[in-house]
Amino acid sequence: MGPRRIVCLTEEPTETLYALGEQDRIVGISGFTVRPAVARKEKPKVSAFTSARIDEILKLDPDFVVGFSDIQAEIAAELIGRGVEVWIANHRSVDGILDYIRRLGALVGVAGKANAYADGLRRGLDGIERESAKLPRRPRVYFEEWDEPQISGIRWVAELIRIAGGDDVFPELAAEPLAKRRILADPCEVVRRAPDIILGSWCGKKFRPDRVAARAGWDAIPAVRAGELHEIKSPLILQPGPAALTDGVDGIARIVRAWAARNA
């Protein structure tokens, strides 16, 4: 049977359980959840990302709580101390996301459905990668997760850029799991690495290409000169779940293919 009353502290377990047809098990979600849109209408919102209404969660009588990352360690510890079973995933890669989906499915008793869903997502990524291999040129891509301070993309983002046909200009930073380790010590390093495309996904606020283009010295960057500054909405790429492996990578691939067509 598996757990029947699940609280999801982040969006990716909610999206995954809906995709598996197991949404009736969910009794509470994160206030930041936007996918699927119906979840916001159907489920009570009981947490942010770094905080949660513990008493409200306990009122829901959960038999399983799912969260993500060390940032939610204090929430998890408090719930565990109150007798609740908690699982905090800490994946940071494309393979990690697929494994997460499989493990979550197994934990709630629907391993077969979860494996089939993950296999389908993998086939979709493989298809994008095959098409990308046909591109005549691979663009150099700078992904910006935040602007003040400037933070480059995390590992799964860099991997999806590669799958979509581009090359992340900060691969050494992408390997760092924590955002504070991906802060650019010198923003002029972006100028030196000369990306052909700049992708912005400022978590929680709108990307402003005009502000990026106006940064001192950035007018020398090929992407700025060509107007190749694009937004990928943060719900599509910054949560390590199904969205990133579907709409997120699709959005990157469209931008990369359009660039390749203009620069053939």
C-alpha positions in Angstrom: 0.0 0.0 0.0 2.7 2.5 1.0 2.0 5.8 2.8 -1.5 7.3 2.3 -1.0 10.8 3.7 2.0 12.6 2.2 3.2 16.1 2.7 5.5 17.5 0.0 7.8 20.2 1.2 9.0 21.1 -2.4 7.4 21.0 -5.8 9.2 18.0 -7.4 7.5 15.2 -5.3 4.1 16.9 -5.9 4.7 16.9 -9.7 6.0 13.4 -9.7 3.1 12.0 -7.7 0.6 13.7 -9.9 2.4 12.3 -13.0 2.1 8.8 -11.4 -1.6 9.2 -10.7 -1.0 9.1 -7.0 -2.1 12.7 -6.2 -4.9 11.5 -3.8 -2.1 10.6 -1.3 -0.9 14.2 -1.1 -2.4 16.1 1.9 -0.1 19.2 1.9 2.3 21.0 -0.5 4.8 23.8 -0.7 3.5 27.3 -1.2 6.0 27.6 -4.1 4.4 24.8 -6.0 3.2 25.8 -9.5 3.3 22.4 -11.3 0.8 21.0 -11.8 -1.3 24.1 -11.5 -4.3 22.0 -10.2 -2.3 21.2 -7.1 -2.4 24.8 -5.9 -6.2 24.6 -6.0 -6.6 21.1 -4.5 -4.0 20.9 -1.7 -3.3 23.0 1.4 0.0 24.9 1.4 2.0 24.3 4.5 5.6 25.2 3.8 8.0 27.5 2.0 11.5 26.3 1.2 13.4 27.1 4.3 10.4 27.2 6.7 7.3 25.2 7.4 4.2 25.5 9.5 5.0 22.5 11.6 1.7 22.5 13.6 -0.3 22.7 10.4 1.6 19.8 9.0 0.9 17.8 12.1 -2.8 18.6 11.9 -2.8 16.8 8.5 -1.7 13.6 10.3 0.9 12.7 7.6 2.5 9.3 7.5 5.3 10.5 5.1 6.9 13.8 4.5 9.1 14.4 1.4 11.6 17.3 1.1 14.8 18.3 -0.7 18.3 19.2 0.3 20.3 20.1 3.4 18.5 23.4 3.5 15.4 21.7 4.8 17.4 19.8 7.5 15.9 21.8 10.4 12.3 21.2 9.2 13.0 17.5 8.8 14.6 17.3 12.3 11.7 19.0 13.9 9.2 16.7 12.2 11.2 13.6 13.0 11.3 14.8 16.6 7.5 14.9 16.6 7.3 11.3 15.4 6.9 11.8 11.6 8.7 9.8 9.0 10.6 12.1 6.7 12.6 11.5 3.5 15.0 14.3 2.4 16.5 13.7 -1.1 19.7 15.5 -2.0 20.1 14.8 -5.7 21.9 17.3 -8.0 22.2 15.6 -11.5 20.0 14.4 -14.3 20.7 10.8 -13.3 19.9 11.8 -9.8 16.5 13.2 -10.8 15.6 10.0 -12.6 16.7 7.9 -9.6 14.7 10.1 -7.3 11.6 9.4 -9.3 12.2 5.7 -9.1 12.9 5.8 -5.4 9.9 8.0 -4.6 7.7 5.6 -6.5 9.1 2.6 -4.6 8.6 4.3 -1.3 5.0 4.9 -2.0 4.4 1.5 -3.4 4.2 2.2 -7.1 7.7 1.2 -8.3 6.4 -0.2 -11.6 4.7 3.1 -12.6 7.7 5.1 -11.4 10.2 3.0 -13.4 8.1 3.3 -16.5 7.7 7.1 -16.1 11.5 7.5 -15.5 12.2 5.3 -18.5 10.0 7.6 -20.6 11.8 10.7 -19.4 15.2 9.1 -20.2 14.0 8.3 -23.8 12.9 11.9 -24.2 16.3 13.2 -23.1 18.1 10.7 -25.4 16.0 11.9 -28.3 16.9 15.5 -27.7 20.6 14.6 -27.4 20.5 12.7 -30.7 19.0 15.7 -32.5 21.5 18.0 -30.8 24.4 15.9 -32.1 23.4 16.9 -35.6 23.9 20.7 -35.0 26.8 22.1 -37.0 28.1 24.1 -34.0 27.7 24.0 -30.3 27.2 27.3 -28.6 29.0 28.3 -25.4 26.3 29.0 -22.7 26.3 31.0 -19.5 23.4 30.2 -17.2 22.7 32.7 -14.4 20.6 31.5 -11.5 20.7 34.8 -9.6 22.0 38.3 -10.3 23.0 39.9 -7.0 25.4 38.2 -6.5 25.8 36.5 -9.8 25.4 32.7 -9.4 26.0 30.2 -12.2 24.0 27.1 -12.9 23.9 23.9 -10.9 24.9 20.5 -12.1 21.6 19.3 -13.6 21.3 22.5 -15.5 24.8 22.2 -17.0 24.0 18.6 -18.0 20.7 19.7 -19.6 22.5 22.4 -21.5 24.9 19.7 -22.9 22.0 17.4 -23.8 20.4 20.3 -25.6 23.5 20.9 -27.7 25.4 23.6 -25.8 28.4 23.8 -23.5 28.2 25.4 -20.0 31.0 28.0 -19.7 31.4 27.3 -15.9 31.5 23.5 -15.7 33.8 23.6 -12.7 31.2 25.6 -10.7 28.3 23.4 -11.8 29.9 20.6 -9.8 29.4 22.6 -6.6 26.1 21.6 -4.9 25.6 24.8 -2.9 24.7 28.1 -4.5 27.2 30.0 -2.3 30.0 28.0 -4.0 28.8 29.0 -7.4 28.9 32.8 -6.8 31.1 34.4 -9.5 34.1 36.0 -7.7 34.8 38.1 -10.7 31.8 38.9 -13.1 34.4 39.8 -15.8 35.2 36.1 -16.0 31.9 35.8 -18.0 33.4 38.3 -20.5 36.6 36.2 -20.8 34.7 33.0 -21.4 32.7 34.7 -24.2 29.4 32.8 -24.1 27.3 32.7 -27.3 24.1 32.5 -25.4 23.1 33.8 -21.9 20.2 32.0 -20.2 18.7 33.7 -17.1 16.5 32.0 -14.5 16.5 34.3 -11.5 14.7 32.2 -8.8 11.5 34.0 -7.9 11.8 37.1 -10.1 11.8 38.1 -13.7 15.0 37.9 -15.7 16.0 41.3 -17.1 18.2 41.0 -20.2 18.6 44.8 -20.4 20.2 44.9 -17.0 22.6 42.0 -17.9 23.5 43.7 -21.2 24.3 47.0 -19.4 26.9 45.4 -17.0 30.3 47.0 -17.3 32.3 45.3 -20.1 29.6 42.9 -21.0 29.0 44.5 -24.4 32.1 42.6 -25.5 30.3 39.2 -25.0 29.1 37.5 -28.2 25.7 36.8 -26.6 25.2 40.4 -25.7 26.3 41.7 -29.1 23.9 39.3 -30.8 21.0 39.8 -28.4 21.1 36.1 -27.4 19.8 36.7 -23.8 16.9 34.4 -22.9 14.8 33.6 -19.9 14.0 30.0 -18.8 11.3 30.3 -16.2 12.6 29.1 -12.8 9.8 26.6 -12.1 10.9 24.8 -15.4 14.6 24.4 -14.6 15.5 25.1 -11.0 13.6 22.3 -9.3 15.2 18.9 -9.7 12.2 17.0 -10.9 10.2 16.2 -14.0 9.8 19.9 -15.1 13.5 20.2 -15.8 13.6 17.0 -17.8 10.7 18.0 -20.0 9.7 21.7 -20.5 13.0 22.9 -19.1 15.3 21.1 -21.4 12.9 21.6 -24.3 13.2 25.4 -23.8 16.9 25.3 -23.8 17.0 23.1 -26.9 14.7 25.5 -28.8 17.1 28.4 -28.0 20.2 26.4 -29.0 18.7 25.2 -32.2 17.6 28.7 -33.2 21.1 30.0 -32.5 22.6 27.2 -34.5 20.4 27.9 -37.5 21.4 31.6 -37.4 25.1 30.8 -37.1 25.4 27.8 -39.5 
